[in-house]
Amino acid sequence: MRLQSPLAIGCVSLLSTAVVRQWMATVRCRAEYGDPTIDPVHPDYQGAKIYVFWHENILLPLWLRGHCNISMLLSRHFDADILARVAGMMGFGVVRGSSFHGGSAAVRELAERGKTGNLTMTPDGPRGPRRKLAVGCVFLASSLGIPLVAMGLGYDRPWRLGTWDRFAVPRPGSRGRAVVSRAIQIPPNLDRDGLEWHRARVEQLLNALSDDAESWAVAGGRRPGDRVVGPEPSRTAARRAALSAPPGVTLEGEFDRLGI
């Protein structure tokens, strides 16, 4: 049933936000970073990033990195109305629209926000296909000169909803895991073939990281250099996002590091 009343949408959004906070606080999260400084709460973090992850795993980033000067791209479809409210309450900026097809206003707003902050999006949303990366995030990274960070996320035997993305709901007290790439610099001025090549490779990378995170969540245990992660609001994220970031790595360099 579609909610149309602003009051009803507001009430459901408040309730959803409270549930997400309380539910996700029971999940035991660890993360493995290709470069820990890409995390906006890291003391040495600087320079805006575009963080991408699959739509099915949106609960974990919502809970972990609110109030870190990150703007989330969400569609104008009514299905995203409540999610947009929840994201705002969790401490994210929200941009409504498409990043590529017919979304010139959204692109302009993202470009403006990318001057002083980070961006994030689910590149298979809002309606799929599941784990198929739309070219928008690659287009933005190439056009704006902001590096991409791919985030593979997984839980220990989550419940799955019957939605197009098989939305993941972690069991209370279960393990959550993140395997995060380094900052990846996408070349500027890509033509159609260049965009498609990078789109396919980013999709391959994000799927590999996601599969790895899910396997780690099921197996448990520790990894060299991994760390416990939780909500850690960063008071300096706005200032550091405005600074020049160190050069990102190439996609091929990240594939070589991971042995993919």
RAPEQUI-V662549 format. One record per backbone hydrogen bond with DSSP energy under -0.5 kcal/mol. NH is the residue of the N-H (numbers start at 1). CO is the residue of the C=O. E is the energy in kcal/mol with one decimal. If there is no record, write none. Layout:
<<NH:CO:E> <NH:CO:E>>
This chain:
<<9:5:-2.6> <10:6:-2.4> <11:7:-2.5> <12:8:-2.6> <13:9:-2.2> <14:10:-2.3> <15:11:-2.3> <16:12:-2.7> <17:13:-2.5> <18:14:-2.1> <19:15:-2.3> <20:16:-2.8> <21:17:-2.2> <22:18:-2.3> <23:19:-3.1> <24:20:-2.7> <25:21:-1.2> <26:23:-1.6> <27:24:-1.4> <28:174:-2.6> <29:27:-0.8> <30:176:-1.8> <31:227:-2.4> <32:178:-2.7> <34:180:-2.4> <38:35:-2.0> <39:36:-1.6> <42:39:-2.4> <45:42:-1.8> <47:240:-3.7> <48:241:-1.1> <50:147:-2.3> <51:49:-0.6> <51:119:-2.8> <52:149:-2.6> <53:121:-1.2> <57:54:-1.8> <58:55:-1.5> <60:57:-0.9> <61:57:-0.8> <62:58:-2.0> <63:59:-1.9> <64:60:-2.5> <65:61:-2.3> <67:91:-1.6> <68:65:-0.6> <71:118:-2.6> <72:93:-3.3> <73:120:-2.4> <74:72:-0.6> <74:95:-3.0> <80:77:-2.1> <81:78:-1.7> <84:80:-2.6> <85:81:-1.6> <86:82:-2.8> <87:83:-3.1> <88:84:-2.0> <89:85:-2.2> <90:86:-2.1> <91:88:-1.1> <92:87:-2.6> <93:70:-2.4> <95:72:-2.7> <97:74:-2.5> <102:100:-0.8> <107:103:-2.6> <108:104:-2.3> <109:105:-2.1> <110:106:-2.8> <111:107:-2.6> <112:108:-2.0> <113:109:-2.5> <114:110:-2.4> <115:112:-1.1> <116:113:-1.2> <117:113:-1.2> <118:69:-2.6> <119:49:-2.7> <120:71:-2.1> <121:51:-2.0> <123:121:-0.7> <125:122:-2.1> <128:124:-1.5> <132:129:-1.6> <133:131:-0.5> <134:123:-3.0> <137:134:-0.6> <139:135:-2.5> <140:136:-2.6> <141:137:-2.3> <142:138:-2.4> <143:139:-2.7> <144:140:-3.2> <145:141:-1.1> <146:141:-0.6> <147:48:-0.5> <148:184:-2.6> <149:50:-2.6> <151:52:-2.6> <152:150:-0.6> <152:179:-2.8> <153:151:-0.5> <154:177:-2.2> <156:175:-1.9> <157:155:-1.0> <159:169:-2.6> <161:167:-2.3> <163:161:-0.5> <166:163:-1.5> <168:56:-1.9> <169:159:-2.9> <170:168:-0.5> <174:171:-2.3> <176:28:-2.5> <177:154:-3.0> <178:30:-1.7> <179:152:-2.9> <180:32:-2.8> <181:150:-2.6> <184:148:-3.3> <185:183:-0.6> <185:249:-2.7> <186:184:-0.6> <195:191:-2.8> <196:192:-2.2> <197:193:-2.4> <198:194:-2.2> <199:195:-2.6> <200:196:-2.4> <201:197:-1.8> <202:198:-2.7> <203:199:-2.3> <204:200:-2.1> <205:201:-2.4> <206:202:-2.9> <207:203:-2.3> <208:204:-2.1> <209:205:-2.6> <210:206:-2.1> <211:207:-2.6> <212:208:-2.1> <213:209:-2.5> <214:210:-2.3> <215:211:-2.2> <216:212:-2.4> <217:213:-2.3> <218:214:-2.0> <219:215:-2.4> <220:216:-2.9> <226:223:-2.2> <227:31:-1.8> <229:29:-1.7> <232:64:-0.9> <234:67:-0.8> <235:233:-0.6> <237:234:-0.7> <240:236:-2.4> <241:237:-2.2> <242:238:-1.0> <243:240:-0.7> <249:183:-2.9> <254:250:-1.8> <255:251:-2.3> <256:252:-2.3> <257:253:-1.9> <258:254:-1.9> <259:255:-1.0> <260:255:-2.1>>
